[in-house]
């Protein structure tokens, strides 16, 4: 998948699970980017906003294995 950030573009592996929330009618997803030290380092320095294959995502935290947890929504 293509991760676009303010600090560059990265090819990453990610697993996402999504659903349409009936309350707001929007597509929501949660998932994990496989361990990638470049991406994890950016998150550790405060990067939170990105696009993953065109989907706006929040990079929430780095897990103990170096993966990055993500949460996204699409209008």
N, CA, C and O atoms as a Tripos MOL2 file, in Angstrom:
@<TRIPOS>MOLECULE
protein
  300   299    75     0     0
PROTEIN
NO_CHARGES

@<TRIPOS>ATOM
      1 N           0.8440   -1.1680    0.0000 N.3       1 UNK1
      2 CA          0.0000    0.0000    0.0000 C.3       1 UNK1
      3 C           0.8930    1.2360    0.0000 C.2       1 UNK1
      4 O           2.0590    1.1830    0.3910 O.2       1 UNK1
      5 N           0.3320    2.3200   -0.4360 N.am      2 UNK2
      6 CA          1.0700    3.5710   -0.5370 C.3       2 UNK2
      7 C           0.7010    4.4710    0.6390 C.2       2 UNK2
      8 O          -0.4560    4.8620    0.7880 O.2       2 UNK2
      9 N           1.6860    4.7980    1.4700 N.am      3 UNK3
     10 CA          1.4890    5.6970    2.6040 C.3       3 UNK3
     11 C           2.1050    7.0460    2.2440 C.2       3 UNK3
     12 O           3.3140    7.1560    2.0350 O.2       3 UNK3
     13 N           1.2590    8.0640    2.1750 N.am      4 UNK4
     14 CA          1.7190    9.4110    1.8460 C.3       4 UNK4
     15 C           1.7080   10.2480    3.1100 C.2       4 UNK4
     16 O           0.6880   10.3510    3.7920 O.2       4 UNK4
     17 N           2.8630   10.8530    3.4220 N.am      5 UNK5
     18 CA          2.9830   11.6990    4.6080 C.3       5 UNK5
     19 C           3.6140   13.0260    4.1950 C.2       5 UNK5
     20 O           4.0490   13.1930    3.0560 O.2       5 UNK5
     21 N           3.6540   13.9520    5.1260 N.am      6 UNK6
     22 CA          4.3160   15.2330    4.8800 C.3       6 UNK6
     23 C           5.8270   15.0440    4.7260 C.2       6 UNK6
     24 O           6.5140   15.9380    4.2330 O.2       6 UNK6
     25 N           6.3470   13.8880    5.1450 N.am      7 UNK7
     26 CA          7.7870   13.6180    5.1070 C.3       7 UNK7
     27 C           8.1900   12.6490    4.0070 C.2       7 UNK7
     28 O           9.3420   12.2190    3.9550 O.2       7 UNK7
     29 N           7.2620   12.3020    3.1320 N.am      8 UNK8
     30 CA          7.5880   11.4140    2.0340 C.3       8 UNK8
     31 C           6.5230   10.3620    1.7950 C.2       8 UNK8
     32 O           5.5090   10.2960    2.4900 O.2       8 UNK8
     33 N           6.7860    9.5460    0.7930 N.am      9 UNK9
     34 CA          5.8710    8.4760    0.3940 C.3       9 UNK9
     35 C           6.5810    7.1510    0.6500 C.2       9 UNK9
     36 O           7.7540    6.9920    0.3150 O.2       9 UNK9
     37 N           5.8610    6.2040    1.2460 N.am     10 UNK10
     38 CA          6.4340    4.9090    1.6110 C.3      10 UNK10
     39 C           5.5370    3.8000    1.0950 C.2      10 UNK10
     40 O           4.3120    3.9130    1.1360 O.2      10 UNK10
     41 N           6.1430    2.7380    0.6140 N.am     11 UNK11
     42 CA          5.3970    1.5250    0.2800 C.3      11 UNK11
     43 C           5.3990    0.6720    1.5370 C.2      11 UNK11
     44 O           6.4590    0.3160    2.0500 O.2      11 UNK11
     45 N           4.2040    0.3430    2.0350 N.am     12 UNK12
     46 CA          4.0830   -0.4110    3.2800 C.3      12 UNK12
     47 C           3.1110   -1.5640    3.1000 C.2      12 UNK12
     48 O           2.3040   -1.5810    2.1700 O.2      12 UNK12
     49 N           3.2030   -2.5230    4.0050 N.am     13 UNK13
     50 CA          2.2030   -3.5870    4.0900 C.3      13 UNK13
     51 C           1.2670   -3.2190    5.2270 C.2      13 UNK13
     52 O           1.7150   -2.8150    6.3010 O.2      13 UNK13
     53 N          -0.0300   -3.3570    4.9960 N.am     14 UNK14
     54 CA         -0.9980   -3.0100    6.0300 C.3      14 UNK14
     55 C          -2.1980   -3.9400    5.9500 C.2      14 UNK14
     56 O          -2.5430   -4.4520    4.8850 O.2      14 UNK14
     57 N          -2.8210   -4.1440    7.0950 N.am     15 UNK15
     58 CA         -4.0660   -4.9020    7.1850 C.3      15 UNK15
     59 C          -5.0930   -3.9700    7.8000 C.2      15 UNK15
     60 O          -4.8750   -3.4110    8.8750 O.2      15 UNK15
     61 N          -6.2230   -3.8050    7.1060 N.am     16 UNK16
     62 CA         -7.2920   -2.9250    7.5780 C.3      16 UNK16
     63 C          -8.6010   -3.6950    7.6470 C.2      16 UNK16
     64 O          -8.8490   -4.5970    6.8460 O.2      16 UNK16
     65 N          -9.4240   -3.3340    8.6000 N.am     17 UNK17
     66 CA        -10.7870   -3.8600    8.6860 C.3      17 UNK17
     67 C         -11.7070   -2.6580    8.7480 C.2      17 UNK17
     68 O         -11.4720   -1.7300    9.5210 O.2      17 UNK17
     69 N         -12.7650   -2.6710    7.9280 N.am     18 UNK18
     70 CA        -13.6290   -1.5030    7.8800 C.3      18 UNK18
     71 C         -15.0990   -1.8370    7.9330 C.2      18 UNK18
     72 O         -15.5190   -2.9830    7.7710 O.2      18 UNK18
     73 N         -15.8640   -0.7890    8.1650 N.am     19 UNK19
     74 CA        -17.3130   -0.9320    8.2230 C.3      19 UNK19
     75 C         -17.9490    0.4340    8.0060 C.2      19 UNK19
     76 O         -17.3070    1.4650    8.2080 O.2      19 UNK19
     77 N         -19.2070    0.4370    7.5970 N.am     20 UNK20
     78 CA        -19.9800    1.6660    7.5030 C.3      20 UNK20
     79 C         -20.7310    1.8190    8.8180 C.2      20 UNK20
     80 O         -21.4900    0.9360    9.2190 O.2      20 UNK20
     81 N         -20.5140    2.9390    9.4760 N.am     21 UNK21
     82 CA        -21.1900    3.2090   10.7480 C.3      21 UNK21
     83 C         -22.5790    3.7720   10.4590 C.2      21 UNK21
     84 O         -22.6990    4.7800    9.7630 O.2      21 UNK21
     85 N         -23.6140    3.1480   10.9720 N.am     22 UNK22
     86 CA        -24.9680    3.6210   10.6880 C.3      22 UNK22
     87 C         -25.2800    4.9970   11.2850 C.2      22 UNK22
     88 O         -26.1480    5.7040   10.7730 O.2      22 UNK22
     89 N         -24.5990    5.3780   12.3400 N.am     23 UNK23
     90 CA        -24.8760    6.6590   12.9860 C.3      23 UNK23
     91 C         -24.4960    7.8300   12.0810 C.2      23 UNK23
     92 O         -25.2700    8.7740   11.9250 O.2      23 UNK23
     93 N         -23.3010    7.7680   11.4850 N.am     24 UNK24
     94 CA        -22.8670    8.8810   10.6420 C.3      24 UNK24
     95 C         -22.8380    8.5430    9.1520 C.2      24 UNK24
     96 O         -22.6220    9.4310    8.3270 O.2      24 UNK24
     97 N         -23.0510    7.2790    8.7940 N.am     25 UNK25
     98 CA        -23.0930    6.8800    7.3900 C.3      25 UNK25
     99 C         -21.7450    6.8840    6.6940 C.2      25 UNK25
    100 O         -21.6850    6.7970    5.4680 O.2      25 UNK25
    101 N         -20.6660    6.9820    7.4530 N.am     26 UNK26
    102 CA        -19.3280    7.0380    6.8630 C.3      26 UNK26
    103 C         -18.6140    5.6980    7.0380 C.2      26 UNK26
    104 O         -18.9270    4.9110    7.9320 O.2      26 UNK26
    105 N         -17.6490    5.4700    6.1570 N.am     27 UNK27
    106 CA        -16.8050    4.2800    6.2250 C.3      27 UNK27
    107 C         -15.7010    4.5390    7.2420 C.2      27 UNK27
    108 O         -14.9890    5.5380    7.1390 O.2      27 UNK27
    109 N         -15.5510    3.6560    8.2180 N.am     28 UNK28
    110 CA        -14.5060    3.7480    9.2350 C.3      28 UNK28
    111 C         -13.6440    2.4950    9.1480 C.2      28 UNK28
    112 O         -14.1540    1.4020    8.9050 O.2      28 UNK28
    113 N         -12.3510    2.6520    9.3440 N.am     29 UNK29
    114 CA        -11.4800    1.4730    9.3570 C.3      29 UNK29
    115 C         -10.4250    1.6120   10.4370 C.2      29 UNK29
    116 O         -10.0730    2.7150   10.8570 O.2      29 UNK29
    117 N          -9.9380    0.4800   10.8670 N.am     30 UNK30
    118 CA         -8.8470    0.3810   11.8330 C.3      30 UNK30
    119 C          -7.8890   -0.6710   11.3020 C.2      30 UNK30
    120 O          -8.3040   -1.5920   10.5980 O.2      30 UNK30
    121 N          -6.6280   -0.5430   11.6290 N.am     31 UNK31
    122 CA         -5.6870   -1.5460   11.1780 C.3      31 UNK31
    123 C          -4.2880   -1.3030   11.6780 C.2      31 UNK31
    124 O          -4.0550   -0.5680   12.6380 O.2      31 UNK31
    125 N          -3.3620   -1.9480   10.9930 N.am     32 UNK32
    126 CA         -1.9630   -1.9180   11.4090 C.3      32 UNK32
    127 C          -1.0670   -1.9380   10.1860 C.2      32 UNK32
    128 O          -1.2640   -2.7180    9.2540 O.2      32 UNK32
    129 N          -0.0830   -1.0610   10.2170 N.am     33 UNK33
    130 CA          0.9830   -1.0800    9.2090 C.3      33 UNK33
    131 C           2.0770   -1.9920    9.7530 C.2      33 UNK33
    132 O           2.4960   -1.8430   10.9010 O.2      33 UNK33
    133 N           2.5370   -2.9240    8.9430 N.am     34 UNK34
    134 CA          3.5820   -3.8510    9.3620 C.3      34 UNK34
    135 C           4.8330   -3.0740    9.7900 C.2      34 UNK34
    136 O           5.0580   -1.9610    9.3150 O.2      34 UNK34
    137 N           5.6420   -3.6470   10.6780 N.am     35 UNK35
    138 CA          6.8260   -2.9360   11.1590 C.3      35 UNK35
    139 C           7.6660   -2.3580   10.0240 C.2      35 UNK35
    140 O           8.0620   -3.0580    9.0920 O.2      35 UNK35
    141 N           7.9220   -1.0600   10.1340 N.am     36 UNK36
    142 CA          8.7570   -0.3160    9.1910 C.3      36 UNK36
    143 C           9.4110    0.7780   10.0150 C.2      36 UNK36
    144 O           8.7400    1.7170   10.4450 O.2      36 UNK36
    145 N          10.6960    0.6690   10.2350 N.am     37 UNK37
    146 CA         11.3910    1.5900   11.1320 C.3      37 UNK37
    147 C          11.2650    3.0480   10.6930 C.2      37 UNK37
    148 O          11.2110    3.9380   11.5410 O.2      37 UNK37
    149 N          11.2170    3.3090    9.3900 N.am     38 UNK38
    150 CA         11.0880    4.6980    8.9120 C.3      38 UNK38
    151 C           9.7620    5.2950    9.3610 C.2      38 UNK38
    152 O           9.7160    6.4230    9.8510 O.2      38 UNK38
    153 N           8.6960    4.5420    9.1950 N.am     39 UNK39
    154 CA          7.3620    5.0330    9.5610 C.3      39 UNK39
    155 C           7.2470    5.1360   11.0770 C.2      39 UNK39
    156 O           6.7300    6.1310   11.5870 O.2      39 UNK39
    157 N           7.7170    4.1320   11.8010 N.am     40 UNK40
    158 CA          7.6560    4.1570   13.2590 C.3      40 UNK40
    159 C           8.4140    5.3670   13.8130 C.2      40 UNK40
    160 O           7.9490    6.0060   14.7570 O.2      40 UNK40
    161 N           9.5610    5.6830   13.2400 N.am     41 UNK41
    162 CA         10.3450    6.8310   13.7070 C.3      41 UNK41
    163 C           9.5740    8.1320   13.5060 C.2      41 UNK41
    164 O           9.6210    9.0130   14.3630 O.2      41 UNK41
    165 N           8.8710    8.2630   12.3930 N.am     42 UNK42
    166 CA          8.0710    9.4690   12.1520 C.3      42 UNK42
    167 C           6.9430    9.5890   13.1660 C.2      42 UNK42
    168 O           6.6700   10.6790   13.6670 O.2      42 UNK42
    169 N           6.2900    8.4780   13.4700 N.am     43 UNK43
    170 CA          5.1990    8.5030   14.4540 C.3      43 UNK43
    171 C           5.7490    8.8620   15.8300 C.2      43 UNK43
    172 O           5.1190    9.6130   16.5740 O.2      43 UNK43
    173 N           6.9060    8.3350   16.1680 N.am     44 UNK44
    174 CA          7.5120    8.6410   17.4800 C.3      44 UNK44
    175 C           7.8640   10.1170   17.6080 C.2      44 UNK44
    176 O           7.9170   10.6460   18.7190 O.2      44 UNK44
    177 N           8.1070   10.7880   16.4810 N.am     45 UNK45
    178 CA          8.4180   12.2270   16.5240 C.3      45 UNK45
    179 C           7.1730   13.0940   16.4080 C.2      45 UNK45
    180 O           7.2770   14.3200   16.3840 O.2      45 UNK45
    181 N           5.9910   12.4730   16.3350 N.am     46 UNK46
    182 CA          4.7590   13.2450   16.3750 C.3      46 UNK46
    183 C           3.9040   13.2540   15.1240 C.2      46 UNK46
    184 O           2.8440   13.8800   15.1170 O.2      46 UNK46
    185 N           4.3290   12.5790   14.0640 N.am     47 UNK47
    186 CA          3.5140   12.5310   12.8460 C.3      47 UNK47
    187 C           2.2150   11.7790   13.1250 C.2      47 UNK47
    188 O           2.2450   10.6770   13.6740 O.2      47 UNK47
    189 N           1.0850   12.3600   12.7550 N.am     48 UNK48
    190 CA         -0.2060   11.7080   12.9770 C.3      48 UNK48
    191 C          -1.0710   11.6490   11.7230 C.2      48 UNK48
    192 O          -1.8600   10.7150   11.5810 O.2      48 UNK48
    193 N          -0.9540   12.5990   10.8200 N.am     49 UNK49
    194 CA         -1.8060   12.6640    9.6330 C.3      49 UNK49
    195 C          -1.1160   12.0250    8.4350 C.2      49 UNK49
    196 O           0.0660   12.2640    8.1900 O.2      49 UNK49
    197 N          -1.8650   11.2060    7.6850 N.am     50 UNK50
    198 CA         -1.3170   10.5740    6.4840 C.3      50 UNK50
    199 C          -2.4670   10.1180    5.5990 C.2      50 UNK50
    200 O          -3.6370   10.2150    5.9680 O.2      50 UNK50
    201 N          -2.1080    9.6190    4.4240 N.am     51 UNK51
    202 CA         -3.0750    9.0010    3.5200 C.3      51 UNK51
    203 C          -2.5360    7.6140    3.1860 C.2      51 UNK51
    204 O          -1.3660    7.4510    2.8380 O.2      51 UNK51
    205 N          -3.4070    6.6300    3.2970 N.am     52 UNK52
    206 CA         -3.0440    5.2410    3.0070 C.3      52 UNK52
    207 C          -3.9080    4.7920    1.8430 C.2      52 UNK52
    208 O          -5.1130    4.5890    1.9940 O.2      52 UNK52
    209 N          -3.2870    4.6370    0.6790 N.am     53 UNK53
    210 CA         -4.0130    4.3260   -0.5630 C.3      53 UNK53
    211 C          -5.2000    5.2660   -0.7610 C.2      53 UNK53
    212 O          -6.2890    4.8370   -1.1430 O.2      53 UNK53
    213 N          -4.9750    6.5510   -0.4970 N.am     54 UNK54
    214 CA         -6.0030    7.5670   -0.7200 C.3      54 UNK54
    215 C          -6.9570    7.7850    0.4350 C.2      54 UNK54
    216 O          -7.7490    8.7270    0.4070 O.2      54 UNK54
    217 N          -6.9030    6.9400    1.4460 N.am     55 UNK55
    218 CA         -7.7800    7.0610    2.6100 C.3      55 UNK55
    219 C          -7.0760    7.9050    3.6730 C.2      55 UNK55
    220 O          -5.9450    7.6050    4.0560 O.2      55 UNK55
    221 N          -7.7420    8.9590    4.1490 N.am     56 UNK56
    222 CA         -7.1740    9.7780    5.2230 C.3      56 UNK56
    223 C          -7.1270    8.9490    6.4980 C.2      56 UNK56
    224 O          -8.1480    8.4180    6.9340 O.2      56 UNK56
    225 N          -5.9390    8.8360    7.1000 N.am     57 UNK57
    226 CA         -5.7770    8.0420    8.3140 C.3      57 UNK57
    227 C          -5.0420    8.8350    9.3810 C.2      57 UNK57
    228 O          -4.3010    9.7750    9.0950 O.2      57 UNK57
    229 N          -5.2700    8.4260   10.6100 N.am     58 UNK58
    230 CA         -4.5110    8.9140   11.7620 C.3      58 UNK58
    231 C          -3.5630    7.7930   12.1640 C.2      58 UNK58
    232 O          -3.9750    6.6440   12.3190 O.2      58 UNK58
    233 N          -2.3100    8.1310   12.3290 N.am     59 UNK59
    234 CA         -1.3090    7.1820   12.8060 C.3      59 UNK59
    235 C          -1.3250    7.3050   14.3200 C.2      59 UNK59
    236 O          -0.8280    8.2900   14.8680 O.2      59 UNK59
    237 N          -1.8900    6.3160   15.0000 N.am     60 UNK60
    238 CA         -2.1910    6.4970   16.4220 C.3      60 UNK60
    239 C          -1.0440    6.1580   17.3640 C.2      60 UNK60
    240 O          -0.7860    6.9050   18.3080 O.2      60 UNK60
    241 N          -0.3490    5.0450   17.1300 N.am     61 UNK61
    242 CA          0.7460    4.6670   18.0250 C.3      61 UNK61
    243 C           1.6000    3.5760   17.3910 C.2      61 UNK61
    244 O           1.1910    2.9140   16.4370 O.2      61 UNK61
    245 N           2.7820    3.4080   17.9410 N.am     62 UNK62
    246 CA          3.6780    2.3240   17.5310 C.3      62 UNK62
    247 C           3.4940    1.1870   18.5280 C.2      62 UNK62
    248 O           3.5920    1.3900   19.7390 O.2      62 UNK62
    249 N           3.2260   -0.0100   18.0110 N.am     63 UNK63
    250 CA          3.0430   -1.1490   18.9120 C.3      63 UNK63
    251 C           4.4060   -1.7130   19.3430 C.2      63 UNK63
    252 O           5.4310   -1.2890   18.8080 O.2      63 UNK63
    253 N           4.4460   -2.6470   20.2860 N.am     64 UNK64
    254 CA          5.7230   -3.1730   20.7890 C.3      64 UNK64
    255 C           6.5940   -3.8500   19.7270 C.2      64 UNK64
    256 O           7.7960   -4.0130   19.9390 O.2      64 UNK64
    257 N           6.0210   -4.2420   18.6040 N.am     65 UNK65
    258 CA          6.7700   -4.9250   17.5470 C.3      65 UNK65
    259 C           7.2200   -3.9750   16.4470 C.2      65 UNK65
    260 O           7.8540   -4.4110   15.4850 O.2      65 UNK65
    261 N           6.9080   -2.6850   16.5650 N.am     66 UNK66
    262 CA          7.3250   -1.7030   15.5710 C.3      66 UNK66
    263 C           6.2920   -1.4150   14.5100 C.2      66 UNK66
    264 O           6.5470   -0.6170   13.6090 O.2      66 UNK66
    265 N           5.1260   -2.0440   14.5890 N.am     67 UNK67
    266 CA          4.0390   -1.7320   13.6640 C.3      67 UNK67
    267 C           3.3480   -0.4510   14.0940 C.2      67 UNK67
    268 O           3.4620   -0.0350   15.2470 O.2      67 UNK67
    269 N           2.6350    0.1730   13.1720 N.am     68 UNK68
    270 CA          1.9410    1.4170   13.4690 C.3      68 UNK68
    271 C           0.4310    1.1800   13.3430 C.2      68 UNK68
    272 O          -0.0450    0.7030   12.3130 O.2      68 UNK68
    273 N          -0.3070    1.5170   14.3920 N.am     69 UNK69
    274 CA         -1.7470    1.3830   14.3810 C.3      69 UNK69
    275 C          -2.3710    2.5850   13.6830 C.2      69 UNK69
    276 O          -1.9420    3.7220   13.8820 O.2      69 UNK69
    277 N          -3.3910    2.3230   12.8600 N.am     70 UNK70
    278 CA         -4.0230    3.3860   12.0840 C.3      70 UNK70
    279 C          -5.5260    3.3550   12.2720 C.2      70 UNK70
    280 O          -6.1140    2.3180   12.5780 O.2      70 UNK70
    281 N          -6.1320    4.5160   12.0830 N.am     71 UNK71
    282 CA         -7.5970    4.6580   12.1320 C.3      71 UNK71
    283 C          -7.9640    5.6580   11.0430 C.2      71 UNK71
    284 O          -7.3420    6.7130   10.9250 O.2      71 UNK71
    285 N          -8.9790    5.3210   10.2460 N.am     72 UNK72
    286 CA         -9.3500    6.2000    9.1580 C.3      72 UNK72
    287 C         -10.8410    6.2850    8.9170 C.2      72 UNK72
    288 O         -11.6130    5.4460    9.3800 O.2      72 UNK72
    289 N         -11.2300    7.3090    8.1850 N.am     73 UNK73
    290 CA        -12.6250    7.4810    7.7760 C.3      73 UNK73
    291 C         -12.6660    8.0020    6.3460 C.2      73 UNK73
    292 O         -11.7430    8.6660    5.8760 O.2      73 UNK73
    293 N         -13.7340    7.6880    5.6900 N.am     74 UNK74
    294 CA        -13.9500    8.1860    4.3220 C.3      74 UNK74
    295 C         -15.3650    8.7610    4.3060 C.2      74 UNK74
    296 O         -16.2990    8.1350    4.8070 O.2      74 UNK74
    297 N         -15.5200    9.9540    3.7290 N.am     75 UNK75
    298 CA        -16.8800   10.5560    3.6670 C.3      75 UNK75
    299 C         -17.8480    9.7070    2.8720 C.2      75 UNK75
    300 O         -19.0160   10.0710    2.7290 O.2      75 UNK75
@<TRIPOS>BOND
     1     1     2 1
     2     2     3 1
     3     3     4 2
     4     3     5 am
     5     5     6 1
     6     6     7 1
     7     7     8 2
     8     7     9 am
     9     9    10 1
    10    10    11 1
    11    11    12 2
    12    11    13 am
    13    13    14 1
    14    14    15 1
    15    15    16 2
    16    15    17 am
    17    17    18 1
    18    18    19 1
    19    19    20 2
    20    19    21 am
    21    21    22 1
    22    22    23 1
    23    23    24 2
    24    23    25 am
    25    25    26 1
    26    26    27 1
    27    27    28 2
    28    27    29 am
    29    29    30 1
    30    30    31 1
    31    31    32 2
    32    31    33 am
    33    33    34 1
    34    34    35 1
    35    35    36 2
    36    35    37 am
    37    37    38 1
    38    38    39 1
    39    39    40 2
    40    39    41 am
    41    41    42 1
    42    42    43 1
    43    43    44 2
    44    43    45 am
    45    45    46 1
    46    46    47 1
    47    47    48 2
    48    47    49 am
    49    49    50 1
    50    50    51 1
    51    51    52 2
    52    51    53 am
    53    53    54 1
    54    54    55 1
    55    55    56 2
    56    55    57 am
    57    57    58 1
    58    58    59 1
    59    59    60 2
    60    59    61 am
    61    61    62 1
    62    62    63 1
    63    63    64 2
    64    63    65 am
    65    65    66 1
    66    66    67 1
    67    67    68 2
    68    67    69 am
    69    69    70 1
    70    70    71 1
    71    71    72 2
    72    71    73 am
    73    73    74 1
    74    74    75 1
    75    75    76 2
    76    75    77 am
    77    77    78 1
    78    78    79 1
    79    79    80 2
    80    79    81 am
    81    81    82 1
    82    82    83 1
    83    83    84 2
    84    83    85 am
    85    85    86 1
    86    86    87 1
    87    87    88 2
    88    87    89 am
    89    89    90 1
    90    90    91 1
    91    91    92 2
    92    91    93 am
    93    93    94 1
    94    94    95 1
    95    95    96 2
    96    95    97 am
    97    97    98 1
    98    98    99 1
    99    99   100 2
   100    99   101 am
   101   101   102 1
   102   102   103 1
   103   103   104 2
   104   103   105 am
   105   105   106 1
   106   106   107 1
   107   107   108 2
   108   107   109 am
   109   109   110 1
   110   110   111 1
   111   111   112 2
   112   111   113 am
   113   113   114 1
   114   114   115 1
   115   115   116 2
   116   115   117 am
   117   117   118 1
   118   118   119 1
   119   119   120 2
   120   119   121 am
   121   121   122 1
   122   122   123 1
   123   123   124 2
   124   123   125 am
   125   125   126 1
   126   126   127 1
   127   127   128 2
   128   127   129 am
   129   129   130 1
   130   130   131 1
   131   131   132 2
   132   131   133 am
   133   133   134 1
   134   134   135 1
   135   135   136 2
   136   135   137 am
   137   137   138 1
   138   138   139 1
   139   139   140 2
   140   139   141 am
   141   141   142 1
   142   142   143 1
   143   143   144 2
   144   143   145 am
   145   145   146 1
   146   146   147 1
   147   147   148 2
   148   147   149 am
   149   149   150 1
   150   150   151 1
   151   151   152 2
   152   151   153 am
   153   153   154 1
   154   154   155 1
   155   155   156 2
   156   155   157 am
   157   157   158 1
   158   158   159 1
   159   159   160 2
   160   159   161 am
   161   161   162 1
   162   162   163 1
   163   163   164 2
   164   163   165 am
   165   165   166 1
   166   166   167 1
   167   167   168 2
   168   167   169 am
   169   169   170 1
   170   170   171 1
   171   171   172 2
   172   171   173 am
   173   173   174 1
   174   174   175 1
   175   175   176 2
   176   175   177 am
   177   177   178 1
   178   178   179 1
   179   179   180 2
   180   179   181 am
   181   181   182 1
   182   182   183 1
   183   183   184 2
   184   183   185 am
   185   185   186 1
   186   186   187 1
   187   187   188 2
   188   187   189 am
   189   189   190 1
   190   190   191 1
   191   191   192 2
   192   191   193 am
   193   193   194 1
   194   194   195 1
   195   195   196 2
   196   195   197 am
   197   197   198 1
   198   198   199 1
   199   199   200 2
   200   199   201 am
   201   201   202 1
   202   202   203 1
   203   203   204 2
   204   203   205 am
   205   205   206 1
   206   206   207 1
   207   207   208 2
   208   207   209 am
   209   209   210 1
   210   210   211 1
   211   211   212 2
   212   211   213 am
   213   213   214 1
   214   214   215 1
   215   215   216 2
   216   215   217 am
   217   217   218 1
   218   218   219 1
   219   219   220 2
   220   219   221 am
   221   221   222 1
   222   222   223 1
   223   223   224 2
   224   223   225 am
   225   225   226 1
   226   226   227 1
   227   227   228 2
   228   227   229 am
   229   229   230 1
   230   230   231 1
   231   231   232 2
   232   231   233 am
   233   233   234 1
   234   234   235 1
   235   235   236 2
   236   235   237 am
   237   237   238 1
   238   238   239 1
   239   239   240 2
   240   239   241 am
   241   241   242 1
   242   242   243 1
   243   243   244 2
   244   243   245 am
   245   245   246 1
   246   246   247 1
   247   247   248 2
   248   247   249 am
   249   249   250 1
   250   250   251 1
   251   251   252 2
   252   251   253 am
   253   253   254 1
   254   254   255 1
   255   255   256 2
   256   255   257 am
   257   257   258 1
   258   258   259 1
   259   259   260 2
   260   259   261 am
   261   261   262 1
   262   262   263 1
   263   263   264 2
   264   263   265 am
   265   265   266 1
   266   266   267 1
   267   267   268 2
   268   267   269 am
   269   269   270 1
   270   270   271 1
   271   271   272 2
   272   271   273 am
   273   273   274 1
   274   274   275 1
   275   275   276 2
   276   275   277 am
   277   277   278 1
   278   278   279 1
   279   279   280 2
   280   279   281 am
   281   281   282 1
   282   282   283 1
   283   283   284 2
   284   283   285 am
   285   285   286 1
   286   286   287 1
   287   287   288 2
   288   287   289 am
   289   289   290 1
   290   290   291 1
   291   291   292 2
   292   291   293 am
   293   293   294 1
   294   294   295 1
   295   295   296 2
   296   295   297 am
   297   297   298 1
   298   298   299 1
   299   299   300 2
@<TRIPOS>SUBSTRUCTURE
     1 UNK1         2 RESIDUE 1 A UNK
     2 UNK2         6 RESIDUE 1 A UNK
     3 UNK3        10 RESIDUE 1 A UNK
     4 UNK4        14 RESIDUE 1 A UNK
     5 UNK5        18 RESIDUE 1 A UNK
     6 UNK6        22 RESIDUE 1 A UNK
     7 UNK7        26 RESIDUE 1 A UNK
     8 UNK8        30 RESIDUE 1 A UNK
     9 UNK9        34 RESIDUE 1 A UNK
    10 UNK10       38 RESIDUE 1 A UNK
    11 UNK11       42 RESIDUE 1 A UNK
    12 UNK12       46 RESIDUE 1 A UNK
    13 UNK13       50 RESIDUE 1 A UNK
    14 UNK14       54 RESIDUE 1 A UNK
    15 UNK15       58 RESIDUE 1 A UNK
    16 UNK16       62 RESIDUE 1 A UNK
    17 UNK17       66 RESIDUE 1 A UNK
    18 UNK18       70 RESIDUE 1 A UNK
    19 UNK19       74 RESIDUE 1 A UNK
    20 UNK20       78 RESIDUE 1 A UNK
    21 UNK21       82 RESIDUE 1 A UNK
    22 UNK22       86 RESIDUE 1 A UNK
    23 UNK23       90 RESIDUE 1 A UNK
    24 UNK24       94 RESIDUE 1 A UNK
    25 UNK25       98 RESIDUE 1 A UNK
    26 UNK26      102 RESIDUE 1 A UNK
    27 UNK27      106 RESIDUE 1 A UNK
    28 UNK28      110 RESIDUE 1 A UNK
    29 UNK29      114 RESIDUE 1 A UNK
    30 UNK30      118 RESIDUE 1 A UNK
    31 UNK31      122 RESIDUE 1 A UNK
    32 UNK32      126 RESIDUE 1 A UNK
    33 UNK33      130 RESIDUE 1 A UNK
    34 UNK34      134 RESIDUE 1 A UNK
    35 UNK35      138 RESIDUE 1 A UNK
    36 UNK36      142 RESIDUE 1 A UNK
    37 UNK37      146 RESIDUE 1 A UNK
    38 UNK38      150 RESIDUE 1 A UNK
    39 UNK39      154 RESIDUE 1 A UNK
    40 UNK40      158 RESIDUE 1 A UNK
    41 UNK41      162 RESIDUE 1 A UNK
    42 UNK42      166 RESIDUE 1 A UNK
    43 UNK43      170 RESIDUE 1 A UNK
    44 UNK44      174 RESIDUE 1 A UNK
    45 UNK45      178 RESIDUE 1 A UNK
    46 UNK46      182 RESIDUE 1 A UNK
    47 UNK47      186 RESIDUE 1 A UNK
    48 UNK48      190 RESIDUE 1 A UNK
    49 UNK49      194 RESIDUE 1 A UNK
    50 UNK50      198 RESIDUE 1 A UNK
    51 UNK51      202 RESIDUE 1 A UNK
    52 UNK52      206 RESIDUE 1 A UNK
    53 UNK53      210 RESIDUE 1 A UNK
    54 UNK54      214 RESIDUE 1 A UNK
    55 UNK55      218 RESIDUE 1 A UNK
    56 UNK56      222 RESIDUE 1 A UNK
    57 UNK57      226 RESIDUE 1 A UNK
    58 UNK58      230 RESIDUE 1 A UNK
    59 UNK59      234 RESIDUE 1 A UNK
    60 UNK60      238 RESIDUE 1 A UNK
    61 UNK61      242 RESIDUE 1 A UNK
    62 UNK62      246 RESIDUE 1 A UNK
    63 UNK63      250 RESIDUE 1 A UNK
    64 UNK64      254 RESIDUE 1 A UNK
    65 UNK65      258 RESIDUE 1 A UNK
    66 UNK66      262 RESIDUE 1 A UNK
    67 UNK67      266 RESIDUE 1 A UNK
    68 UNK68      270 RESIDUE 1 A UNK
    69 UNK69      274 RESIDUE 1 A UNK
    70 UNK70      278 RESIDUE 1 A UNK
    71 UNK71      282 RESIDUE 1 A UNK
    72 UNK72      286 RESIDUE 1 A UNK
    73 UNK73      290 RESIDUE 1 A UNK
    74 UNK74      294 RESIDUE 1 A UNK
    75 UNK75      298 RESIDUE 1 A UNK
